[in-house]
Amino acid sequence: MKNTSAVMDSSDIQRKNIAVIGGGLVGSLNACFLAKRNFQVNVYEAREDIRVTKSARGRSINLALSYRGREALKAIGLEDQVVSQGIPMRARMIHSLSGKKSAIPYGTKSQYILSISRENLNKDLLTAVEKYSNAKVHFGHRLVKCDPEKGVITVLGQDKVPKDVTCDLIVGCDGAFSTVRTHLMKKPRFDYSQQYIPHGYMELSIPPKNGDYAMEPNYLHIWPRDTFMMIALPNTNKSFTCTLFMPFEEFEKLLTGSDVLDFFQKYFPDSIPLIGKQALVQDFFLLPAQAMISVKCSSFHFKSHCLLMGDAAHAIVPFFGQGMNAGFEDCLVFDELMDQFNNDLSMCLPEFSRFRIPDDHAISDLSMYNYIEMRAHVNSRWFIFQKNIERFLHAIMPSTFIPLYTMVTFSRIRYHEAVLRWHWQKKVINRGLFLFGTLIAVSGTYLLMRYRSPRSLDYLRRPSEWVTYFQNTTCFPVNSLESLEQIPNVINK
């Protein structure tokens, strides 16, 4: 329930001017949350309006919308509209090298993630922003300078004339290579790190077949191949968007069409008839492989004047499908803090950093881990065995034992708490498997001894008869005292 005092102070709120830098997914969603609170919101987007310009093919990687993102969309009234355009994916479909396919469910029968078009979602969010009379999107306006201390930004519009804008709050939602963050890095005690992973990605496409999907549409299709992999997500036009991930040096070895076809024949043979040889070669050389970067920084704010969200604060690799969802949850968490602190930016911003940094760093680390799992482990019997154990324990103890993927994807358990809980659960499972294995070993040994030497085992079970047993099976005299008396005589001889 929202604080009534927030409504009472609406006249003061209207006087506050907020500049959102970046009109992408997180920036446009954030603008909706802020406009809903009656702030004067101006969004500055370097690109032209994607709703009226033909977009060039480049970075996309289909999006997987899950619970955290849906909750943020629900808060601004867009969930139903966006979900209606998505395609449910209920499991991973693993394509082995032999061509065999096997499904690994994401969760229960009612749990699924949604394949969403990045472009269509961005268009819907931009349209939602413009429905607010107190919000405006300035397309073709690039941030060239940012002074958080004074609350002044300098933007370069289509007229190429720099323009200074004064605002009460600067919200940097301008992506992994954020200009706002670059200016914050000059401030004392601002920590920053980035890591390019050695793998790149390239997008391909599987067209419809006879007017329908060429593969099962309600799955995330994965071709795991140890050091590289390919995934495919369904689109509403009956096609699949495929993304090939592998080390850059492997991409650089494929110089001709024949190289590409030989490579796919060796590692992804069942995908060639789905993509088509000509289209495969054409798409492969259309654009070079793209890099993937992971960014961490701290803090996410500067005093009460500047705030980072989304990729500007925590760019992550795409292997847990949480980049957009984590960015959307940033917006939702900030909105909840604004409720808690009655729109007091001096309280909200430091609390946002304190609360959110551990979670966003945790999902960054999990995304790195999940790449190894997806390309190297999902096809192993041990991995599938572990997943079956997790599902079984979750079924009988749903509130006590929750699989990591379920915590991350189908709940709002804080990311860092999910990691801690996951480590504890793994420890419990490993100890349980150790005890079970020990019990099996002991039981097997017992049964083996009983079968092979039942009489010996009986004496082991009856210690009172050990003396009689040894007397009957050794060369000593029957009378033990008599044997002891004879010992000196034996020695003297």
N, C-alpha and C positions, 0 to 999 in steps of 0.2 A: 504494500500500500504506500502511495507516495505521500510525502509530508505536505500538509496543507499550507505550511509557511512558504513553500516553494512557489505556490500559486499566488500567495499574498504579495510576494516580492516581484511579481512579473514586470512591474513598471521599471524596476531597477535592472532586471535581467535584459529587458529590451534595449537598454542603453549599452550593454556589453556587446562588443563586436568581436567575433571569432573568425580567424582566417584558417581554413583547412587547406593544407598544401597537398594536392593530389586528388584527382577525381576518379581513382580506381575503385576497386571493390570496397576496401576498408574506408577510404576517404568519403565516398558517397554515402555509405551506411552511417558513418559517424556524423556526417552533416544532417542526416535525418534525425538522429537522436538529439543533436544540439538544437536544431530548429524546432523540434517538438517541445523543447523547454523554453521557447520564445527568445532565444538568443538571436542576434543578427548574424547570420552565417554567410560567409563568402568563400566559395571553393575555387581554388586556382589550379587549373589543369593544363599542363604543357601541350597535350595533344589536342587535335581538333575533335569535335563532337562525333563520337563513333556511331551515333545513330543516323548521321547524315552523310558521313564519308565512308568510302569503301576501305575497309581495313586491309592492310597488307599482312600477308602471312608471316608470322614470327612466333614469339613466345606464346604458348597457350597452355599446354598440358591440361587436359580435361580435369575438371574439379570434382571432388567427391564431397558432397554436402552431408554432414552428419549432425548429431544432436546439438552440439554447442552452437554451430552456425544457425541451425533452425530456431533455436531459442532466441537468438539475437534478431532474426528476421521476424519472429512472432511478436517481439516487443514493439516493432514499428508497423505491424499489420501486413507484412509481405509474405509470411510463411506459405500460406495456401497457394498464392499465385506462383511462387517459385517452385514449390514442390510439385505442382501440377505439370510443370515443364520437365521434370526430372525423370530418370529411368531407374527404378529400384535395382540394386545389386545386392543379392543375399549371400553370396559366397565367392570365394576365389576359385576359379577353374584353372587347375594346373595342367599345362601341356608338357608332357615328358618328351624326351628326344625320340623315343620310339613311336610317338604319336598317341600314346595312351593319355586319356583325360580323367582327372579326378577332382571332385569338388570338396572344398574345405569351408564349411559355413562360417560366417562372421560371428554369429551368435545364435539366439533362439529363432524360431520360425517367423516371429513377428519383427525381428530386427533386421534392418537393411540400411545401406548407405545409398545416396542418390548421385547418379552421373549427371552433372550440370554443365551447360555451356557457359564458359567464362564470359564470352561476349554478350550473350543474351542477359545474363545476370547483371552485368555492369550497366547495360541499357536500362533494365528495369529499375535499378537503384538510382540512376541519374534522373529518370522520369519521376521517381518518388521524391527526390530532393526538390525538384522544381514545382511540386505541388504546394510547397510551403511558401507563403508570400514573403516571409522573412529570410528566405534563402535564395542565393543566386550562384550559378556556376559560370565561371569565366574561362571559356575554352581558349586555347592558344596563348595562355599566360604562363610564362616560365619564371620560377623563382630564381633570382640571381644573387640576392643578398638577404641575410636574415640577422637582425639584431634583437635577440630575445630580451636583453636587459632593458632596452627602450621600448620594446613591443612594436618594432617597425620592420616591415618587410619591403623589399624592392622587387617588383615584378616587371617582366618585359613582355608587352602585349604584341598584337599583330602589327601595330604601328612602329614597332622597334624602338619606342621611347620608354626609358626606365621610369617607373612610377612608384613612389613611396606610399605605403599604406600603413596606417597606425591601427593597432588592434589590441584588445585586452588579453587575448590568448592566441598563440600560434600552435596549431596541431599538425605535426608532421606525419603525413600518411603517404609520403612520396617514394616508397619502395626501398629495395635493398641498397640502392645507391643514393640514398636520401641526401638532398642538399641541406635540409634543416639539421640533420644529424651531423653533417660535416661542420656546421657552425658551432654546434654544441661541443664537438670534440676539442675545440679551442679553450673550453672552460676547464678550470681546475677540477681534479678528482672525477673526471668523466672517463670511464673505462670503455675500451672498444677492442673487439677482436673479430677477425674474419678468416674464413677458411674455404678455399676452393677445393672441392673434392676432385680426385683424379679422373672422374667419369664425366662424360658429357651425355647429352640426349639429342635425339632426332625424331621428328614426327613423321609417321607414315599413315596410310589410310587403307581400311578394308571396305570396299564399296558394297552396296546391297547386292543380293543375289536373287534374281527372279522376283524383284520387288519386295523382298523381305530380308531380314538379317542373315548374314552368312554363317553366323555362329549363335549360340544361345545368348540372348540379350541380357538376361538378369544375373550376369556374372561379371566380375572383374577377371579377365583372362590374363594369365601369367605364363610366360615361357622362361623358367629359371634355368640359367646355364652357368652356375658357379661364379665366374668373374663378370658376367654381364647378363642382362635379361631384357625381355620385351613384355610390355603390358598393353592391353586393349580395353577401352571403355566404350560402351554403346552410345550412339547419338540418336536424336529423335528422327533423323532422316533415314534411319535403317542402316547407317554405316557405323564403322568403328574407328575411333582415333587410336592409332598404335603409337607407342613411344618406345624407342630402342635406347637402352642405357648401356654404355660400355666405356672402357678407358679410351682416352683420346688417341693413344698410340694405336689402338685397334682400328679406330675410324680412319686414321692416316694411312693404314696399310691397304685400304680398299680404294684403289685409284681408278678402276675401270668398271664398266657394267658387268663384265665377266667375273671380276673379283667379288662384286656384291652378290651376284647370283650363286657363286660357289660358296661364299660365306653362309648365305641363308640356307642353301641346300645341306650344308654340314650341320648347322646349329638350329635352324628353324624350318625344317623341310615342309611341315604341314601348313606353314603360313604362306608359302609361295603361290599355291593355287588360289588362296583367299585374297591376296593383294594383287596378284597378276604380275608377270615378269616385267612387262614394259612399264607399268605404273611404279613398281618397286624401284627400278633403276632411275626413273624420272624423279620420283620423290626423294630418293637418297641424295641426289646431287643438286636438288633445288636450293637447299640452304646448308651451310656448314653446321656441324654439331655445336650445340649451345652449352655453355658452362653453367654449373650450379654452385651457388655460394651459400655459406652459412654465416650469419652475422649475430654476434652477441654484443650488447652494450649495457651500461649501467651508469647513471640512472636513466629512467625513461622521461625525466622531467627536468626543467630548470626553473627554480623558484615557483612562482605562480603564473609564469608568463609563457611557458613553452612545454609541449608534451609530444612524445613519439608514440606511434601505434602501428600495428601491423608489421610488414616487412622492414619498415624504417627502424623499428625497435628490435626485431628478432626475425630476420630472414632465415628460413629453414629449408632443407632439402625436402622434396615432395613425397618421400617414401612412407609416410604414415597417413597421408591424405589430410593433414591437419593445418597446413599453412593458412588457408582461408578461414577455416573454423577457429583457429587460435586468434587470428586478426579480428574476426567478428566478435569473439568472446571478449577481446580487449574493449570493444565499444560497449558491450553489455555490462561488463564489470565497472567501467567508468560511469555509466549511467546509474548503476546501483549505488555507487559511492556518492554521486551527486544527490541522490535521494537521502543517503545517510547523513551527509554533511550540509544539507540544505543549500546546495549550489555554491558553497564556499570553495573557490578554486585554491586558496592558500592551504586548505586542509586536504582537498581531493587529490591534488597532483602528487604530493609526497606519499600519500597512502596508496595511490595507484602503483607507484614504483615499488614500494615495500611489498605490496600484495602480489604484484604480477610478475616481477622479475624471476623469482624462483620457478614459477610455472612455465614461463616462456623459455627459460634456459633448459628446463626438464624436457619439454617437447622437442626442442632442438636436438638434444642428445638422443632421445628416443627415435627420432626420424633417421639419424645416422645408423643407429642399431638396426632399425627395421629394414634398411637396404640390404644389409648382410643376411638378415633372415629371409627376405623375399627372394633373393637371387640364389642363395646357397643352401637354405635349410628346408624350405617348404616342400621339397620333393623327397625328403628323407623319412624313413619309417619312424625314426626316433621322434622327429618333430610332430608327425601325425599322432603318434602314441601320446605325447605330452598334451597335445590339444584335446585328445579324447578324455584324458584324465581331468583336465581343466573343466571341460564341459560337464563331465559326470559330477565333479565336486560342486560346481556351480548349480547343478540341477537339484542336488540334495541339500546344499547349504547356500541358497541364493544371496543372502545378506552377509554371510561370513566370507565366502570365497568367490571372488569376481575376477575373471580373466583380465589380463592387462588390456587387450584390445577392447573389451567391453567397457572398462573404466574410461578409456581414452575416447572412444567413439560413441558410446551410447549413454553417457552420463555427463554430469558436470563436476565430478570429483576433480579436485585440483590436480593438475598434471604432476606436480612434484609429490603430492600425496599418493597418487596412483603408482608412481615409481617405487616409493618406499613400501607400499603395500604389496606390490609385485615381488620385490626382493624377499619380503617375509614369506609370501606364499610359495615362492620357489624353494626356499629353505625348508618349509614344512613338507612339500612334495618330495624333495630329495631325501629328507630324513625318513619319510614314510616309505619310499621305495627302498632305501637302505635296510630299514628294519624288516620290511617284507622279504627282501632278498636274503637277509640273514636267517629269517625264520624258515624260508624254503631250503636254504643250505643245511641248517641244523636238522630239519625234518628229514631231508633226503639222506643225510649221513646216518641218522638214527635208523631209518628204514633199511638202509644198505647193510648196516652192521647186524641188524636183527635177522635179515635174510641170509647173510653169509655165515654168521657165527652166533646163532641164537643162544648156545650154551654159555659162551663167554660173556655175552651181554647180560644173561641172567645173573652171573656172579657180580658184574658191575652194578647191577641193581640191588644186590644183597651183600653189603660189605661184611656182615657177620660171618659169611661163609668163605671169605677170602683166604683165611688161614688153612682151612681144610682143602681148598682148591690148590694152594701152592704145595701143601704136603703131598697131595696125590700126584702132582705133576713135576716133582723134583726128585733128586737122588738122595735128599736128606732122610734120616730115619724118621719113623712116624712120631716117636716121642721127641718133642723138641728139646726137653731138658737133657735127655740122653745124648742128643746131637751136640749140645753145648759142652757136655763133659768130655766128649771125644776130641774136641778141637785142640786142646793143649797136646794131647798124645800125637795127633797128626802133625803138629808143628815140630815136636821134639824129634820125630822120626826124620 
